Amino acid sequence: MPSDDITATPHQTSTKGVTADAAERLYAALGPVHQELKRRHIPCLQVALISLELWDQRPQRSFPEYHTPAIEVWDRQGKPIAAVTVSLDLTHFYVTVPTEQDEPYVVPAEAPELVAAFIPGYDREAS
């Protein structure tokens, strides 16, 4: 359940169009959350997406588009149940659980271990 430090408010991360450097920083910032979820045996994968539009079998003259990286979380049957992203200013993690609410949970970046509490099926006794 949310505490005073964690709220369910809209996130303001872009889903695409970040620079390569920003995408790299965001990906690295998700590292502690990924490690904590893995430590708790919560099935997850860190995802980075780069898109490039093709035209006449050749890349266009534009640069690739880097999307905001995320951690995808699945249940034991392989069904996606949550996604974790980080704010562009690296101050918060956003935990999106589509089956629970419209807006993501907001977790301070200083407390990546709190992200697991919002994942459906999370066992609070696991350590």
DSSP file (Angstrom, degrees, kcal/mol; ACC not computed):
  #  RESIDUE AA STRUCTURE BP1 BP2  ACC     N-H-->O    O-->H-N    N-H-->O    O-->H-N    TCO  KAPPA ALPHA  PHI   PSI    X-CA   Y-CA   Z-CA
    1    1 A M              0   0    0      0, 0.0     2,-0.0     0, 0.0   116,-0.0   0.000 360.0 360.0 360.0 148.3    0.0    0.0    0.0
    2    2 A P        -     0   0    0      0, 0.0     2,-0.2     0, 0.0     5,-0.1  -0.347 360.0-155.8 -65.4 141.5    1.2    3.5   -0.7
    3    3 A S    >   -     0   0    0     -2,-0.0     3,-1.0     4,-0.0     0, 0.0  -0.424  41.1 -85.3-100.8-175.2    2.9    5.4    2.2
    4    4 A D  T 3  S+     0   0    0      1,-0.2    -1,-0.0    -2,-0.2     3,-0.0   0.807 129.8  50.8 -62.1 -28.9    3.2    9.2    2.6
    5    5 A D  T 3  S+     0   0    0      1,-0.1     2,-0.5   103,-0.0    -1,-0.2   0.602 105.5  62.2 -85.1 -11.3    6.3    9.2    0.4
    6    6 A I    <   +     0   0    0     -3,-1.0     2,-0.3   101,-0.1   101,-0.2  -0.964  65.6 172.7-121.4 125.9    4.8    7.2   -2.5
    7    7 A T  E     -A  106   0A   0     99,-0.8    99,-3.2    -2,-0.5     2,-0.9  -0.872  37.3-120.7-129.6 161.4    1.8    8.5   -4.4
    8    8 A A  E     +A  105   0A   0     -2,-0.3    97,-0.2    97,-0.3    95,-0.1  -0.822  57.6 140.0-102.0  93.2   -0.2    7.6   -7.4
    9    9 A T        -     0   0    0     -2,-0.9    -2,-0.1    95,-0.7     0, 0.0  -0.890  59.1 -80.0-130.6 161.0    0.2   10.6   -9.7
   10   10 A P        -     0   0    0      0, 0.0     2,-0.2     0, 0.0    93,-0.1  -0.302  45.0-133.3 -60.7 141.1    0.7   11.0  -13.4
   11   11 A H        -     0   0    0      2,-0.1    95,-0.0     1,-0.1    75,-0.0  -0.605   6.0-151.5 -92.5 160.5    4.2   10.5  -14.6
   12   12 A Q        +     0   0    0     -2,-0.2     2,-0.3     2,-0.1    76,-0.2  -0.084  48.0 127.0-124.4  34.2    5.9   12.8  -17.0
   13   13 A T        -     0   0    0     74,-0.1     2,-0.3    75,-0.1    74,-0.1  -0.683  59.0-120.3 -90.2 148.5    8.3   10.6  -18.8
   14   14 A S        -     0   0    0     -2,-0.3    54,-0.2     1,-0.1     3,-0.1  -0.615   7.7-146.5 -82.0 144.7    8.4   10.6  -22.6
   15   15 A T  S    S+     0   0    0     -2,-0.3     2,-0.3     1,-0.1    53,-0.2   0.584  79.8   0.4 -87.3  -9.4    7.7    7.3  -24.2
   16   16 A K  S    S+     0   0    0     51,-0.2    51,-0.2     1,-0.1    -1,-0.1  -0.972  97.8  64.3-161.1 172.4   10.0    8.1  -27.1
   17   17 A G        +     0   0    0     49,-0.4     2,-0.2    -2,-0.3    50,-0.2   0.721  59.5 142.2  81.6  22.0   12.3   10.7  -28.5
   18   18 A V  B     -F   66   0B   0     48,-2.4    48,-0.9     1,-0.1    -1,-0.2  -0.587  54.7-103.1 -89.1 160.0   15.0   10.9  -25.8
   19   19 A T     >  -     0   0    0     -2,-0.2     4,-2.7     1,-0.1     5,-0.2  -0.315  29.8-109.5 -74.1 164.5   18.6   11.3  -26.7
   20   20 A A  H  > S+     0   0    0      1,-0.2     4,-2.1     2,-0.2     5,-0.1   0.902 121.0  50.1 -60.9 -41.5   21.1    8.4  -26.7
   21   21 A D  H  > S+     0   0    0      2,-0.2     4,-2.2     1,-0.2    -1,-0.2   0.914 111.5  47.6 -64.3 -43.1   22.8    9.8  -23.7
   22   22 A A  H  > S+     0   0    0      2,-0.2     4,-2.8     1,-0.2     5,-0.2   0.918 110.6  51.9 -64.2 -43.4   19.5   10.3  -21.8
   23   23 A A  H  X S+     0   0    0     -4,-2.7     4,-2.5     1,-0.2    -1,-0.2   0.899 109.6  50.2 -60.0 -40.8   18.4    6.8  -22.7
   24   24 A E  H  X S+     0   0    0     -4,-2.1     4,-2.3     2,-0.2    -1,-0.2   0.917 111.9  47.0 -63.9 -44.2   21.7    5.4  -21.4
   25   25 A R  H  X S+     0   0    0     -4,-2.2     4,-2.3     2,-0.2    -2,-0.2   0.907 113.5  48.5 -63.6 -42.6   21.3    7.3  -18.1
   26   26 A L  H  X S+     0   0    0     -4,-2.8     4,-1.3     2,-0.2    -2,-0.2   0.910 111.1  50.3 -64.7 -42.6   17.7    6.2  -17.7
   27   27 A Y  H  < S+     0   0    0     -4,-2.5     3,-0.4    -5,-0.2     4,-0.4   0.921 112.1  47.3 -60.7 -45.4   18.7    2.6  -18.4
   28   28 A A  H >< S+     0   0    0     -4,-2.3     3,-1.4     1,-0.2    -1,-0.2   0.876 106.8  57.7 -64.3 -38.1   21.4    2.8  -15.8
   29   29 A A  H 3< S+     0   0    0     -4,-2.3     4,-0.4     1,-0.3    -1,-0.2   0.785 101.2  56.9 -64.8 -27.0   19.1    4.4  -13.2
   30   30 A L  T 3X S+     0   0    0     -4,-1.3     4,-2.5    -3,-0.4     3,-0.3   0.611  83.5  91.0 -77.1 -12.0   16.7    1.4  -13.5
   31   31 A G  H <> S+     0   0    0     -3,-1.4     4,-2.7    -4,-0.4     5,-0.2   0.891  82.5  49.3 -52.9 -50.2   19.6   -1.0  -12.5
   32   32 A P  H  > S+     0   0    0      0, 0.0     4,-2.1     0, 0.0    -1,-0.2   0.872 112.7  48.4 -61.6 -35.8   19.0   -1.0   -8.8
   33   33 A V  H  > S+     0   0    0     -4,-0.4     4,-2.7    -3,-0.3     5,-0.2   0.934 111.7  49.7 -66.9 -45.3   15.2   -1.7   -9.3
   34   34 A H  H  X S+     0   0    0     -4,-2.5     4,-2.4     1,-0.2     5,-0.2   0.922 111.6  48.6 -59.1 -45.4   16.1   -4.5  -11.7
   35   35 A Q  H  X S+     0   0    0     -4,-2.7     4,-2.5    -5,-0.2    -1,-0.2   0.906 112.1  48.9 -62.1 -42.1   18.6   -6.0   -9.2
   36   36 A E  H  X S+     0   0    0     -4,-2.1     4,-1.6     2,-0.2    -2,-0.2   0.915 111.5  48.2 -65.9 -43.1   16.1   -5.8   -6.3
   37   37 A L  H  <>S+     0   0    0     -4,-2.7     5,-2.8     1,-0.2    -1,-0.2   0.914 113.5  47.9 -64.0 -41.8   13.3   -7.5   -8.3
   38   38 A K  H ><5S+     0   0    0     -4,-2.4     3,-1.8    -5,-0.2    -2,-0.2   0.904 108.2  55.1 -63.5 -41.4   15.6  -10.2   -9.4
   39   39 A R  H 3<5S+     0   0    0     -4,-2.5    -1,-0.2     1,-0.3    -2,-0.2   0.852 109.4  47.7 -60.4 -33.9   16.8  -10.7   -5.8
   40   40 A R  T 3<5S-     0   0    0     -4,-1.6    -1,-0.3    -5,-0.1    -2,-0.2   0.321 117.4-116.0 -89.6   7.7   13.2  -11.2   -4.8
   41   41 A H  T < 5 +     0   0    0     -3,-1.8    -3,-0.2     1,-0.2    -2,-0.1   0.844  61.3 153.4  60.8  36.8   12.7  -13.7   -7.7
   42   42 A I      < -     0   0    0     -5,-2.8    -1,-0.2    -6,-0.1     2,-0.2  -0.880  51.0-116.9 -94.7 118.7   10.1  -11.4   -9.5
   43   43 A P        +     0   0    0      0, 0.0    31,-2.2     0, 0.0     2,-0.3  -0.363  56.8 141.6 -61.7 121.2   10.3  -12.2  -13.2
   44   44 A C  E     -B   73   0A   0     29,-0.2     2,-0.3    -2,-0.2    29,-0.2  -0.978  35.1-156.3-156.4 164.7   11.4   -9.1  -15.1
   45   45 A L  E     -B   72   0A   0     27,-2.0    27,-2.7    -2,-0.3     2,-0.4  -0.979  21.9-127.9-148.8 133.1   13.5   -7.8  -17.9
   46   46 A Q  E     -B   71   0A   0     -2,-0.3     2,-0.4    25,-0.2    25,-0.3  -0.711  32.8-160.3 -81.3 129.9   15.1   -4.5  -18.5
   47   47 A V  E     -B   70   0A   0     23,-3.7    23,-2.2    -2,-0.4     2,-0.4  -0.941  17.3-178.0-121.8 131.2   14.1   -3.2  -22.0
   48   48 A A        -     0   0    0     -2,-0.4     2,-0.5    21,-0.2    20,-0.1  -0.996  12.6-163.0-124.2 133.1   15.7   -0.6  -24.2
   49   49 A L        +     0   0    0     -2,-0.4    18,-2.8    18,-0.4     2,-0.4  -0.962  11.4 179.9-124.3 130.4   14.1    0.2  -27.6
   50   50 A I  E     -G   66   0B   0     -2,-0.5     2,-0.4    16,-0.2    16,-0.2  -0.996  12.3-162.2-124.6 130.5   15.6    2.0  -30.5
   51   51 A S  E     -G   65   0B   0     14,-2.8    14,-3.0    -2,-0.4     2,-0.4  -0.896  10.0-177.3-117.4 148.3   13.6    2.7  -33.6
   52   52 A L        -     0   0    0     -2,-0.4     2,-0.4    12,-0.2    11,-0.0  -0.974  22.9-134.3-141.4 122.3   14.8    3.5  -37.1
   53   53 A E        -     0   0    0     -2,-0.4     7,-1.6     1,-0.0     2,-0.4  -0.630  20.3-147.9 -81.6 131.5   12.4    4.2  -40.0
   54   54 A L  E     -H   59   0C   0     -2,-0.4     2,-0.4     5,-0.2    -1,-0.0  -0.783  16.7-179.9-101.8 144.3   13.3    2.5  -43.2
   55   55 A W  E >  S-H   58   0C   0      3,-2.6     3,-1.7    -2,-0.4    -2,-0.0  -0.974  71.8  -7.4-144.0 124.3   12.6    3.9  -46.6
   56   56 A D  T 3  S-     0   0    0     -2,-0.4    -1,-0.1     1,-0.3    -2,-0.0   0.892 125.8 -60.8  53.6  43.8   13.5    2.2  -49.9
   57   57 A Q  T 3  S+     0   0    0      1,-0.2    -1,-0.3     0, 0.0    -3,-0.0   0.530 122.8  91.5  66.5   6.3   15.4   -0.5  -48.0
   58   58 A R  E <  S-H   55   0C   0     -3,-1.7    -3,-2.6    -5,-0.0    -1,-0.2  -0.950  85.3 -99.1-129.2 150.6   17.8    2.1  -46.6
   59   59 A P  E     -H   54   0C   0      0, 0.0    -5,-0.2     0, 0.0     4,-0.0  -0.371  44.1-111.7 -62.7 145.4   17.7    4.1  -43.3
   60   60 A Q        -     0   0    0     -7,-1.6    -4,-0.0     1,-0.1    -6,-0.0  -0.177  33.5 -99.7 -67.0 173.5   16.4    7.6  -43.7
   61   61 A R  S    S+     0   0    0      2,-0.0     2,-0.2     0, 0.0    -1,-0.1   0.397  96.3  95.8 -79.3   5.3   18.8   10.4  -43.2
   62   62 A S  S    S-     0   0    0     -9,-0.2     3,-0.1     1,-0.1    -2,-0.0  -0.538  80.8-105.4 -92.0 163.7   17.5   11.0  -39.7
   63   63 A F        -     0   0    0     -2,-0.2    -1,-0.1     1,-0.1    -3,-0.1  -0.405  45.4 -85.3 -81.8 161.5   19.1    9.5  -36.6
   64   64 A P        -     0   0    0      0, 0.0     2,-0.6     0, 0.0   -12,-0.2  -0.284  41.0-122.7 -62.9 154.2   17.6    6.6  -34.7
   65   65 A E  E     - G   0  51B   0    -14,-3.0   -14,-2.8    -3,-0.1     2,-0.5  -0.901  20.1-149.8-103.1 122.4   14.9    7.4  -32.1
   66   66 A Y  E     -FG  18  50B   0    -48,-0.9   -48,-2.4    -2,-0.6   -49,-0.4  -0.798  11.5-151.2 -94.2 128.6   15.7    6.2  -28.5
   67   67 A H        -     0   0    0    -18,-2.8   -18,-0.4    -2,-0.5   -51,-0.2  -0.619  32.5 -87.1 -96.4 157.7   12.7    5.4  -26.4
   68   68 A T        -     0   0    0    -53,-0.2    -1,-0.1   -54,-0.2   -45,-0.1  -0.467  50.4-123.6 -63.0 124.2   12.5    5.6  -22.7
   69   69 A P        -     0   0    0      0, 0.0    17,-0.4     0, 0.0     2,-0.3  -0.248  34.7-178.6 -67.9 160.4   13.8    2.3  -21.2
   70   70 A A  E     -B   47   0A   0    -23,-2.2   -23,-3.7    15,-0.1     2,-0.5  -0.951  30.2-120.0-150.0 166.3   11.6    0.3  -18.9
   71   71 A I  E     -BC  46  84A   0     13,-2.4    13,-2.4    -2,-0.3     2,-0.4  -0.981  27.3-152.0-110.4 124.1   11.5   -2.8  -16.8
   72   72 A E  E     -BC  45  83A   0    -27,-2.7   -27,-2.0    -2,-0.5     2,-0.4  -0.820   9.5-160.3 -95.1 136.1    8.8   -5.3  -17.8
   73   73 A V  E     -BC  44  82A   0      9,-2.7     8,-2.9    -2,-0.4     9,-1.5  -0.954   7.9-170.6-119.7 136.1    7.4   -7.5  -15.0
   74   74 A W  E     - C   0  80A   0    -31,-2.2     2,-0.1    -2,-0.4     9,-0.0  -0.823  21.9-118.8-121.2 160.0    5.5  -10.7  -15.7
   75   75 A D    >   -     0   0    0      4,-2.4     3,-1.8    -2,-0.3    -1,-0.1  -0.300  49.6 -87.5 -82.0-179.4    3.5  -13.2  -13.6
   76   76 A R  T 3  S+     0   0    0      1,-0.3    -1,-0.1     2,-0.1    -2,-0.0   0.682 128.8  56.9 -67.7 -17.4    4.7  -16.8  -13.3
   77   77 A Q  T 3  S-     0   0    0      2,-0.1    -1,-0.3     0, 0.0     0, 0.0   0.408 121.6-104.7 -92.2   2.0    2.7  -17.7  -16.5
   78   78 A G  S <  S+     0   0    0     -3,-1.8    -2,-0.1     1,-0.3    -5,-0.0   0.577  73.4 141.5  88.8  10.3    4.6  -15.1  -18.5
   79   79 A K        -     0   0    0      1,-0.1    -4,-2.4     2,-0.0    -1,-0.3  -0.733  57.9-114.2 -86.1 129.3    1.7  -12.5  -18.7
   80   80 A P  E     +C   74   0A   0      0, 0.0    -6,-0.3     0, 0.0     3,-0.1  -0.429  43.0 165.0 -63.8 131.6    2.9   -8.9  -18.4
   81   81 A I  E     +     0   0A   0     -8,-2.9    18,-0.3     1,-0.3     2,-0.3   0.559  56.9   6.2-123.2 -16.4    1.6   -7.4  -15.1
   82   82 A A  E     -C   73   0A   0     -9,-1.5    -9,-2.7    15,-0.2    -1,-0.3  -0.990  51.1-150.1-162.1 161.9    3.6   -4.2  -14.6
   83   83 A A  E     -CD  72  96A   0     13,-1.9    13,-3.1    -2,-0.3     2,-0.5  -0.996  10.0-155.3-138.7 143.5    6.1   -1.8  -16.0
   84   84 A V  E     +CD  71  95A   0    -13,-2.4   -13,-2.4    -2,-0.3     2,-0.3  -0.978  18.3 167.9-121.4 128.8    8.7    0.4  -14.3
   85   85 A T  E     - D   0  94A   0      9,-2.2     9,-2.8    -2,-0.5     2,-0.4  -0.785  25.5-128.5-126.9 174.8   10.1    3.5  -15.8
   86   86 A V  E     - D   0  93A   0    -17,-0.4     7,-0.2    -2,-0.3   -56,-0.1  -0.953  27.9-104.1-126.9 147.0   12.2    6.4  -14.3
   87   87 A S    >   -     0   0    0      5,-2.9     3,-2.3    -2,-0.4   -74,-0.1  -0.310  32.2-114.7 -66.3 152.6   11.6   10.1  -14.6
   88   88 A L  T 3  S+     0   0    0      1,-0.3    -1,-0.1   -76,-0.2   -75,-0.1   0.787 119.5  52.1 -60.1 -27.3   13.7   12.1  -17.0
   89   89 A D  T 3  S-     0   0    0      3,-0.0    -1,-0.3   -63,-0.0    -2,-0.1   0.368 111.1-124.5 -90.9   6.2   15.3   13.9  -14.1
   90   90 A L  S <  S+     0   0    0     -3,-2.3    -2,-0.1     2,-0.2     3,-0.1   0.692  79.8 114.1  64.1  23.6   16.1   10.6  -12.4
   91   91 A T  S    S+     0   0    0      1,-0.2    18,-2.6    17,-0.1    19,-0.3   0.645  72.5  29.1 -98.2 -17.1   14.2   11.5   -9.1
   92   92 A H  E     - E   0 108A   0     16,-0.3    -5,-2.9    17,-0.2     2,-0.4  -0.987  60.5-139.8-144.9 151.3   11.4    9.0   -9.3
   93   93 A F  E     -DE  86 107A   0     14,-3.3    14,-2.8    -2,-0.3     2,-0.5  -0.867  19.9-147.5-102.6 146.0   10.4    5.5  -10.5
   94   94 A Y  E     -DE  85 106A   0     -9,-2.8    -9,-2.2    -2,-0.4     2,-0.7  -0.972   6.2-162.1-117.2 124.3    6.9    5.0  -11.9
   95   95 A V  E     -DE  84 105A   0     10,-2.5    10,-2.7    -2,-0.5     2,-0.6  -0.914   7.6-164.4-108.2 109.8    5.3    1.6  -11.4
   96   96 A T  E     +D   83   0A   0    -13,-3.1   -13,-1.9    -2,-0.7     6,-0.1  -0.852  13.6 174.4 -99.4 120.8    2.4    1.1  -13.9
   97   97 A V    >>  -     0   0    0     -2,-0.6     3,-2.1     6,-0.2     4,-1.6  -0.860  11.7-167.1-124.1  92.3    0.0   -1.7  -13.0
   98   98 A P  T 34 S+     0   0    0      0, 0.0    -1,-0.1     0, 0.0   -16,-0.1   0.767  83.3  55.6 -56.5 -30.4   -2.8   -1.5  -15.6
   99   99 A T  T 34 S+     0   0    0    -18,-0.3     3,-0.1     1,-0.2   -17,-0.1   0.642 111.8  43.2 -78.5 -11.9   -5.1   -3.8  -13.8
  100  100 A E  T <4 S-     0   0    0     -3,-2.1     2,-0.3     1,-0.3    -1,-0.2   0.827 121.4 -15.8-102.9 -38.3   -5.1   -1.8  -10.6
  101  101 A Q     <  -     0   0    0     -4,-1.6    -1,-0.3     1,-0.1    -4,-0.2  -0.984  52.0-116.0-163.3 165.1   -5.3    1.9  -11.5
  102  102 A D  S    S+     0   0    0     -2,-0.3    -1,-0.1    -3,-0.1    -3,-0.0   0.831  97.0  56.3 -78.7 -33.4   -5.0    4.4  -14.4
  103  103 A E  S    S-     0   0    0    -95,-0.1    -6,-0.2   -93,-0.1     2,-0.0  -0.754  88.2-112.5-103.5 147.3   -2.1    6.3  -13.0
  104  104 A P        -     0   0    0      0, 0.0   -95,-0.7     0, 0.0     2,-0.3  -0.327  29.0-107.9 -73.9 157.2    1.3    4.9  -12.0
  105  105 A Y  E     -AE   8  95A   0    -10,-2.7   -10,-2.5   -97,-0.2     2,-0.5  -0.622  32.6-138.0 -76.3 144.7    2.6    4.6   -8.4
  106  106 A V  E     -AE   7  94A   0    -99,-3.2   -99,-0.8    -2,-0.3   -12,-0.2  -0.940  21.5-176.4-112.5 125.0    5.4    7.1   -7.8
  107  107 A V  E     - E   0  93A   0    -14,-2.8   -14,-3.3    -2,-0.5  -101,-0.1  -0.972  30.9-111.8-122.1 131.1    8.4    5.9   -5.8
  108  108 A P  E >   - E   0  92A   0      0, 0.0     3,-2.0     0, 0.0   -16,-0.3  -0.333  24.1-126.4 -59.9 141.6   11.4    8.1   -4.8
  109  109 A A  T 3  S+     0   0    0    -18,-2.6   -17,-0.2     1,-0.3   -18,-0.1   0.736 107.2  66.7 -62.3 -23.1   14.6    7.2   -6.6
  110  110 A E  T 3  S+     0   0    0    -19,-0.3    -1,-0.3     1,-0.2     3,-0.1   0.595 101.7  50.0 -73.8  -8.7   16.4    6.9   -3.3
  111  111 A A    X   +     0   0    0     -3,-2.0     3,-1.9     1,-0.1     4,-0.3  -0.449  57.7 154.7-128.7  60.8   14.2    3.9   -2.4
  112  112 A P  G >  S+     0   0    0      0, 0.0     3,-1.2     0, 0.0     4,-0.4   0.766  71.1  68.9 -61.1 -23.9   14.3    1.4   -5.4
  113  113 A E  G >  S+     0   0    0      1,-0.2     3,-0.5     2,-0.2     4,-0.3   0.722  88.5  65.5 -67.2 -19.6   13.5   -1.5   -3.0
  114  114 A L  G X  S+     0   0    0     -3,-1.9     3,-0.9     1,-0.2     4,-0.4   0.674  81.9  77.6 -75.6 -17.0   10.0    0.0   -2.5
  115  115 A V  G X  S+     0   0    0     -3,-1.2     3,-2.0    -4,-0.3     4,-0.3   0.898  84.8  62.1 -58.7 -41.1    9.0   -0.7   -6.1
  116  116 A A  G X  S+     0   0    0     -3,-0.5     3,-1.4    -4,-0.4    -1,-0.2   0.780  89.5  69.4 -59.0 -28.5    8.5   -4.4   -5.4
  117  117 A A  G <  S+     0   0    0     -3,-0.9    -1,-0.3    -4,-0.3    -2,-0.2   0.708  98.8  50.3 -63.9 -19.6    5.7   -3.6   -3.0
  118  118 A F  G <  S+     0   0    0     -3,-2.0    -1,-0.3    -4,-0.4    -2,-0.2   0.455  84.0 104.1 -98.8  -2.0    3.5   -2.5   -5.9
  119  119 A I  S X  S-     0   0    0     -3,-1.4     3,-2.1    -4,-0.3   -37,-0.1  -0.694  81.2-112.8 -82.7 125.3    4.0   -5.5   -8.1
  120  120 A P  T 3  S+     0   0    0      0, 0.0     3,-0.1     0, 0.0    -2,-0.1  -0.316 102.4  20.8 -57.8 135.1    0.9   -7.8   -8.0
  121  121 A G  T 3  S+     0   0    0      1,-0.3     2,-0.2   -46,-0.1    -3,-0.0   0.458  85.2 156.6  85.3   1.3    1.7  -11.1   -6.3
  122  122 A Y    <   -     0   0    0     -3,-2.1     2,-0.8    -6,-0.1    -1,-0.3  -0.415  39.2-138.2 -62.5 129.4    4.7   -9.6   -4.5
  123  123 A D    >   -     0   0    0    -83,-0.2     3,-1.7    -2,-0.2    -1,-0.1  -0.819   8.8-160.1 -93.1 108.1    5.5  -11.6   -1.3
  124  124 A R  T 3  S+     0   0    0     -2,-0.8    -1,-0.1     1,-0.3    -2,-0.0   0.701  89.6  59.5 -62.8 -19.5    6.3   -9.2    1.4
  125  125 A E  T 3  S+     0   0    0     -3,-0.0    -1,-0.3     2,-0.0     2,-0.1   0.663  82.7 101.7 -82.9 -16.4    8.0  -11.9    3.4
  126  126 A A    <         0   0    0     -3,-1.7   -86,-0.1     1,-0.1   -85,-0.0  -0.407 360.0 360.0 -68.9 143.1   10.5  -12.6    0.6
  127  127 A S              0   0    0    -88,-0.1    -1,-0.1    -2,-0.1   -87,-0.1   0.360 360.0 360.0-141.4 360.0   14.0  -11.1    1.1
